[in-house]
């Protein structure tokens, strides 16, 4: 469920832009309201072709302390033969060269089930014990995917920062939480994952409405998801959006995913443009270690975080996953996904069992005749 959960907490705020960073805020424009956003598609090293400015805005952070970098992988390019990585690095200077950057943390790329997935990451790092008026934090997505070699296979995004010797008041909470998570991670024993009798799977065919909120960038969206395991198909329709980083009209879309054909179509309703992309592998919508060894059961019959009613809860790192405690004969319905450190959440409601008409999963005529292969 963890992989699928990341998809579903992020797919509802879709963008095709590859990497965007909002904490600390990236250089230049920031816009995640539609596909192929130039603000997020930056390949040239070391900083995506965006130079630093002496008078540009920079984030002040205390040197030597923990800090949480928040960014978004807007389009996944997972390459099965040689999976890539995402990393965060640091360099001193206004416009450091590639060899100046020192990697602070790196994680492996993941198989997200489908390519057009916008996944939000929170990565805790330890900043160097050096003060600097002008320095840079960089997020890279090294895809290793030869199909993405239009300007190289790596995406770059840089944020201008200043490292100080004294604490920064507006960052105190971020630093405190990051320090605690790093401490907890270092203490975590390597024990086998335990299964629980409450572990469960969603119905094999159902629809659910959703609301997605990212408070840091004032992002809201809502829509409906159709999930059908027997045919290995999904459909996501974004019917409303609002906020600083999501213009309501530009953000509306329909998306059809067929894991048998390996194709997915993304139709931007505002621009009347359709993109066709590839897919990876279908994942079941399940909760708990009994099915995927990625989530630990933590509570039963507790008040749902954003619903009236009772939920069961599972935890994986920074995420809490909720399913309604009352099961039906067909399975357990998802209730929400919550990121503890940031308050980001996706809530699910008004679920209804399938099966559905085949037309639900049929792309519109424009997509079938005039779809564009996205970069």
C-alpha positions in Angstrom: 0.0 0.0 0.0 2.9 2.4 0.7 3.8 2.8 -3.0 0.1 3.1 -4.1 -0.5 5.5 -1.2 2.2 7.8 -2.3 0.7 7.8 -5.8 -2.8 8.6 -4.4 -1.6 11.4 -2.0 0.2 13.0 -5.0 -1.6 12.0 -8.2 -4.5 14.2 -7.2 -2.4 17.4 -7.6 -0.9 16.3 -10.9 2.0 18.0 -12.7 4.4 16.9 -15.3 7.5 18.8 -14.3 9.9 16.3 -12.7 11.3 18.1 -9.7 10.0 21.2 -7.7 11.3 22.3 -4.3 9.4 24.5 -1.9 11.4 24.1 1.3 13.7 25.9 0.9 12.0 27.6 -2.0 13.7 26.9 -5.3 15.3 29.5 -7.6 13.2 31.2 -10.2 9.5 30.5 -10.9 7.5 28.0 -8.9 4.4 26.5 -10.4 2.8 23.1 -10.1 -0.6 23.6 -11.6 -0.2 21.8 -14.9 1.8 19.4 -17.1 5.2 20.2 -18.6 5.7 23.2 -16.2 8.9 24.9 -17.3 9.5 25.9 -13.6 10.0 22.3 -12.7 11.6 20.9 -15.9 15.3 21.9 -15.4 18.0 19.5 -16.6 21.3 21.4 -17.2 23.8 20.9 -14.4 24.6 22.1 -11.8 21.3 24.1 -11.2 19.0 23.5 -14.1 20.2 26.4 -16.0 19.1 28.9 -13.4 21.9 31.2 -12.0 21.9 32.7 -8.5 21.5 36.4 -7.9 23.3 38.5 -5.2 20.0 40.2 -4.5 17.9 37.1 -4.8 15.8 35.6 -2.0 17.5 33.1 0.2 16.4 31.0 3.1 18.3 31.4 6.4 19.1 28.2 8.3 21.4 27.5 11.3 24.6 25.7 10.3 25.2 22.2 11.7 21.5 21.6 12.5 19.0 19.2 11.0 16.6 20.5 8.4 13.8 19.1 6.3 13.9 19.5 2.5 10.5 19.2 0.9 10.2 18.6 -2.8 8.1 17.0 -5.4 9.0 14.3 -8.0 6.5 15.5 -10.6 7.0 12.8 -13.2 8.6 9.4 -12.4 11.1 7.9 -14.8 11.8 4.7 -13.0 14.1 2.5 -15.1 13.8 -1.2 -14.2 17.2 -2.2 -15.7 19.1 0.4 -13.7 17.0 2.3 -11.1 18.0 5.8 -10.4 18.2 7.9 -7.2 17.2 11.2 -5.7 19.8 13.2 -3.7 20.3 16.4 -1.8 23.7 18.2 -1.9 25.3 21.4 -0.6 27.8 23.8 -2.0 29.3 27.2 -0.9 29.0 30.1 -3.3 26.5 32.0 -5.4 27.0 29.9 -8.5 29.1 26.9 -7.5 30.3 24.4 -10.2 29.3 20.8 -10.3 32.4 19.5 -8.5 31.7 21.9 -5.5 28.6 20.0 -4.5 28.7 17.5 -1.6 25.9 15.0 -1.3 24.2 15.1 2.1 21.6 12.4 1.6 20.5 10.0 -1.2 17.6 7.6 -1.6 16.7 5.1 -4.3 14.1 5.8 -7.0 11.0 3.7 -6.7 8.5 1.9 -8.9 5.4 4.1 -8.6 3.1 1.9 -10.7 2.6 4.7 -13.2 4.9 7.3 -14.7 2.7 10.4 -14.4 2.9 10.6 -10.6 3.5 13.6 -8.5 5.1 12.4 -5.2 5.9 14.7 -2.4 9.1 14.0 -0.4 10.3 15.2 3.0 14.0 14.4 3.5 15.8 15.2 6.8 19.4 16.3 6.3 22.3 17.4 8.6 23.7 20.8 7.4 27.4 21.3 7.3 29.0 23.2 10.3 30.0 26.1 8.1 28.6 29.6 7.9 28.1 31.2 4.5 26.2 34.2 3.2 25.8 32.6 -0.2 25.4 28.9 -0.5 23.2 26.4 -2.3 21.1 23.3 -1.5 20.4 21.2 -4.6 17.9 18.4 -5.2 18.7 16.0 -8.1 16.7 13.3 -9.7 19.2 10.9 -11.4 16.9 8.7 -13.6 19.4 6.5 -15.5 16.6 6.2 -18.0 18.0 6.4 -21.6 14.6 7.4 -22.9 14.9 10.7 -21.1 18.2 11.8 -22.7 16.9 14.9 -24.4 19.2 17.1 -22.3 20.7 14.4 -20.1 19.0 11.9 -17.8 19.3 14.0 -14.6 17.0 16.8 -13.3 18.3 19.6 -11.1 16.7 22.2 -8.8 18.6 24.6 -6.6 17.6 26.7 -3.6 19.7 29.7 -2.4 20.4 29.6 1.4 22.4 31.4 4.1 23.9 29.3 6.9 24.1 31.3 10.2 25.8 30.6 13.5 22.6 31.5 15.4 19.1 29.9 15.5 16.5 31.2 13.1 13.2 31.7 14.8 10.9 30.9 11.9 12.8 27.5 11.4 12.8 26.4 15.0 9.9 23.9 14.7 11.4 22.5 11.4 14.8 22.0 13.1 13.4 20.5 16.3 11.2 17.9 14.4 14.0 17.0 12.0 16.5 16.5 14.9 14.0 14.2 16.6 13.3 12.1 13.5 17.0 11.6 12.8 17.5 10.6 16.5 14.6 8.1 16.3 15.9 6.7 13.0 19.3 6.1 14.5 17.8 4.3 17.4 15.4 2.2 15.4 16.0 -1.6 15.9 16.1 -3.8 12.9 13.2 -6.1 13.7 10.9 -8.1 11.4 7.6 -6.5 10.3 4.6 -7.8 12.2 1.3 -8.7 10.6 -2.0 -7.8 12.2 -5.5 -9.2 12.1 -6.8 -5.7 11.1 -4.6 -5.6 8.0 -7.0 -5.5 5.0 -7.5 -4.6 1.3 -9.9 -2.3 -0.4 -12.6 -3.8 -2.6 -11.3 -5.1 -5.9 -13.5 -2.6 -7.8 -14.7 0.7 -6.3 -14.7 4.5 -6.6 -13.9 7.1 -4.0 -14.0 10.8 -3.9 -11.0 12.7 -2.5 -9.8 16.0 -1.2 -6.1 16.8 -1.2 -4.4 19.6 0.8 -0.8 20.7 1.0 -0.8 23.6 3.6 2.8 24.8 2.9 2.0 25.9 -0.6 -1.8 26.5 -0.1 -2.7 23.7 -2.5 -6.2 22.2 -2.7 -7.7 19.8 -5.1 -10.6 17.3 -5.2 -12.0 14.7 -7.5 -12.8 11.0 -8.0 -10.7 7.8 -8.3 -11.9 4.7 -10.1 -10.0 1.5 -9.1 -10.5 -1.8 -10.8 -8.2 -4.7 -10.0 -9.8 -7.4 -12.3 -9.1 -5.3 -15.4 -6.0 -3.6 -13.9 -7.3 -0.2 -14.8 -7.7 3.1 -12.9 -9.1 6.5 -13.7 -8.5 9.8 -11.8 -10.6 12.9 -12.5 -9.7 16.2 -10.9 -12.9 18.3 -10.7 -11.8 21.2 -8.6 -8.6 22.9 -7.5 -7.6 26.0 -5.7 -4.6 27.7 -4.0 -1.3 29.5 -4.6 0.2 26.6 -6.5 -2.9 25.2 -8.2 -4.9 27.5 -10.5 -8.4 26.0 -10.4 -8.9 25.9 -14.2 -5.5 24.8 -15.3 -5.4 22.0 -12.8 -8.5 20.1 -14.0 -7.8 16.9 -15.7 -8.9 13.4 -16.6 -6.4 10.5 -16.5 -6.9 6.9 -17.7 -4.5 4.1 -16.7 -4.5 0.7 -18.4 -1.8 -1.5 -16.9 -2.4 -4.3 -19.4 -1.6 -2.1 -22.4 1.0 -0.2 -20.4 -0.4 3.2 -21.5 -1.9 6.1 -19.6 -3.5 9.2 -21.0 -3.6 12.6 -19.3 -6.1 15.1 -20.6 -5.8 18.7 -19.5 -9.4 20.0 -19.6 -8.5 23.7 -19.7 -5.9 23.4 -22.5 -7.7 20.6 -24.3 -4.4 18.8 -24.7 -3.8 15.0 -24.1 -0.5 13.4 -23.3 0.3 9.7 -23.5 2.9 8.1 -21.1 4.1 4.7 -20.0 3.1 2.6 -16.9 5.0 0.4 -14.5 3.3 -2.3 -12.5 -0.2 -2.5 -10.9 -0.2 -2.5 -7.1 -3.0 -3.7 -4.8 -4.7 -1.1 -2.6 -4.0 -2.8 0.8 -3.1 -1.8 4.3 -0.5 -3.5 6.6 2.4 -5.9 6.7 0.3 -8.9 5.9 0.2 -7.7 2.3 3.2 -5.5 1.6 5.5 -5.4 4.6 5.6 -1.6 4.6 3.1 -0.4 7.2 2.8 -1.2 10.9 -0.6 -1.3 12.5 -0.9 1.3 15.2 -4.5 1.7 16.3 -8.0 0.3 15.9 -11.4 2.0 16.2 -10.0 5.5 16.7 -11.6 8.7 15.6 -10.8 9.4 11.9 -8.5 12.3 11.5 -10.8 14.2 9.2 -14.0 12.3 9.1 -16.9 11.6 11.3 -16.6 7.9 12.3 -14.0 5.4 13.4 -10.9 4.3 11.6 -8.0 1.8 11.8 -4.5 3.2 11.4 -1.2 2.1 10.0 2.1 3.9 10.0 5.1 4.0 7.6 7.7 6.6 8.6 6.1 10.1 8.3 2.8 8.7 7.0 -0.4 7.6 8.7 -2.8 5.6 6.6 -6.4 5.2 7.6 -9.1 2.8 6.6 -12.7 2.9 7.9 -13.0 0.5 10.8 -16.3 -1.0 9.6 -15.6 -3.4 6.8 -17.9 -4.6 4.1 -18.0 -8.0 2.5 -15.9 -6.6 -0.4 -13.2 -5.1 1.8 -12.1 -2.0 3.8 -12.5 1.4 2.3 -9.6 3.9 2.5 -10.3 7.0 4.7 -7.1 9.1 4.4 -3.3 9.5 4.1 -1.6 12.0 6.4 1.9 13.3 6.5 2.7 14.0 10.2 5.5 16.5 9.7 3.8 18.8 7.3 0.1 18.4 7.7 -0.4 17.3 4.0 -3.4 15.0 3.7 -5.6 13.3 1.3 -9.1 12.3 2.6 -11.3 9.7 0.9 -15.1 9.7 1.2 -18.4 8.5 -0.4 -16.9 5.2 -1.7 -19.0 2.9 -3.9 -18.4 -0.6 -5.1 -18.1 -1.5 -8.8 -18.0 -3.1 -11.3 -18.1 -0.2 -13.7 -19.0 0.3 -17.3 -16.0 -0.2 -19.7 -16.6 3.3 -20.9 -15.4 4.7 -17.6 -11.9 3.5 -18.4 -12.0 4.5 -22.1 -9.9 7.6 -23.0 -11.7 10.4 -24.9 -11.5 10.7 -28.6 -8.9 13.4 -28.6 -6.6 11.3 -26.5 -7.0 8.2 -28.8 -6.4 10.2 -32.0 -4.1 13.1 -31.0 -2.2 12.3 -27.8 1.2 13.8 -27.5 4.2 11.8 -26.1 5.2 13.8 -23.1 8.9 14.7 -22.4 
